[in-house]
Amino acid sequence: MINLILFGPPGSGKGTQAAKLVEQYNLYHISTGDMFRSEIGNKTELGLLAKSYMDKGALVPDEVTINMLAKRVEDNPKVKGFIFDGFPRTVAQATALDKMLAEKGTPITALLELVVPAEELIVRLMNRAKTSGRVDDGKPNIIKNRIQVYRETTAPVANYYDEQDKTYKVKGLGSIEEITTKLTDALDSVLTTV
């Protein structure tokens, strides 16, 4: 089973590239944002619990998120693997994810990190604001803050998986197709050694 973490700062192209990898490798895409919206929309027990935290402006506890992820994994036993997008965001979440997957006998295969210069991220997010209606993407000061939060809180996850020899850095510059090729080349090289 292939278990990937698609990783990178806001605007690095994770969502776009996840769709390409899902198609090419027949993987199941787990986006924590989509997962929360689905669970809340379906008024599941976990969804209502997550909503109770979100309504207060608090982060959903790792345990609740991991339980949602575990449910997604259990509900899709016939897929060839999973792409985790938007999770883990902290080393504590990475540790919890590893524990959950170890219990299922299927560890993380690789963390593919899209590396994009901050200036390019700002340009991409400003453009996305014009096409997607995401107002927060159109404000340079908010974008810079999101990038800083990523560097301080989320980037250490790549180091955590690097200690396990599972982090692969991929330059996230070029056309969508060129970046997809870089990612698939990196993943194919990993799969030949697993």
N, C-alpha and C positions, 0 to 999 in steps of 0.2 A: 504494500500500500504506500502511496506517495502522500506525504503530509508536508505542505509548504506553508511558510509564512511569507507573504508578500509585504515588503517593508519599505518604508521611505517617508519623507516628510510630506506635509500637505502640498498637493500640486505636483507630486512626483509621477503621477500616472498610475497609481496602484489599481484603481477601479477599472480603467481602460485595459490595462495589461492582464488583470485577473480574468476578464472575459475572454481574452485571447488564449490564456493558458488553460482555462476550463474547457474550451473548445478543442484544443490540440491534445490534451492529455486525459480528457473525459473525467475531470475532477468536479467535486461539489464545492461551490463558492460559499464560504461562510463570512458574511460581513456583519460585524457586530451591530452597526447602525440599522441595517435591514432586519436583523434578528430581533432587536428591541422593538422596532416598529411592528413587526409581525406578531410577536408575543403580546404586545399591548393591544393591538388591533383585534386579536382573537380573544382577548380578555382571559388568557391563561393565568394560572396561579402565579407562575414566575413573572409573567408580564405585568400583572397587577402589583406584585412586589417591587419590580423594577420601577414602575410608574410612581409608586409611593416615594421613592428616593428622588426621582427626576423632578417630581412636582415641587420638591423642597429645594431644588437647585443643587442637590448633592449627587456625588458620583454613585453609580450602582456598585455595591460591594462585589469584589472579585468572586466570591462564592456563588452569588446569584448568576453572574455572567458565565462562570465555568459550568454551572448546572444547565444553563441554556445551551452552551456549546456541546456538552455531553449528550443532551437530548437530540441535537441536530445530528451528531455522529451516530448515535444509536438508531435514529429514524432512517438512516441511509446506509445500511450495511452492504449494499451491493455496488457502491461506487468504487472507483479505483484509488480514490484518495480525496483529500480536502485541501483547499486553499483558505488560509485564515487571513482575513483582510481587516485591519483595524484592531487586531488583537494578536498578541499581547502588547500592551502599551507601557508596562512596567516589568521590571525583573520579577517582582512578586507574582504577576500574572503569568509570566513565562514559566516560572517554577510550578505554578498550579496547573498550567496547560500540560507540561511535561508529565506531571503526576497523573493527571486524568488519562492521557494517552498511554502511559505505561501500564495503567490498569487494564487497558484494552489491548495491550500487546502491540501497539503501533506508534512508534516514536516519530518526532519531527524528522523529516528527511533533510530539509534545508531551509534556511532563511535567505531569500533573495532580496537584497537591499538595492533599491533604486537610488543612485547617487546623482543629485542634481544641484548645481550651484544656487545659492539663495536668490541671486538676481533673476535667474530663470524661473524659479518658483513664484516669485512676485509677479512676473509677466504672465505666467500661465494662470495664476489665480485671478488676476485682474481681468483677463480674457474670459475665464470661466464665469465670473460675476456677470458679464454682459450677456452670456448665452444661457446660463442656468437659473438666474434669478436669486442666486445665493448672495445676499447683500453683504455678508461678512467677508466674502472673497474680494470685494471691491474697495476695501479700505486698507491702504498700505500699513498703517500702524497696527491694525489687528492681525494682518498677515505676518508681519515681523514678530509679533508676540507669539503667534501660533508656532512659527518656526523655532523661536527660542524655547518655548515649552517642549517642543519635540526634542530639541537638542539636550535639554536638561533631564527630562523625564523618560522619554521613549527611546532615544538613541542607545542608552546602555543595554537595551535588550539585544542589540546586534552583538555587543561585546560578550554578553552572556552565552549566546549561541556560538560565537567565535571560539570561546573556550572549549566548546564541544566539537570544534572543526566543522561547523554546519553553516557558517555565514559566508555568503558569496556576494561580493559587491559587483553591481552592473551599472555602467554609465547610462543614465536615463536621458541622454540627449540624442537627437535625431528624429526621424519620422517614427510614427507609431510602429510601423512594420520593422524598421531597423532595431528599435528597442525590443520588440517581441523576439526578433532573431537572437539578440544578445542574451535575453533571458532563457530562451529555449536551448541555446548553445551551453549556457552555464548549467541548466538543469540536466541536459542530456549527459554532460560530463560527470555530474554527480551520480546519476542513475547507473552509469556504467561501472562505478566503483562500489555501489551498494549491494 
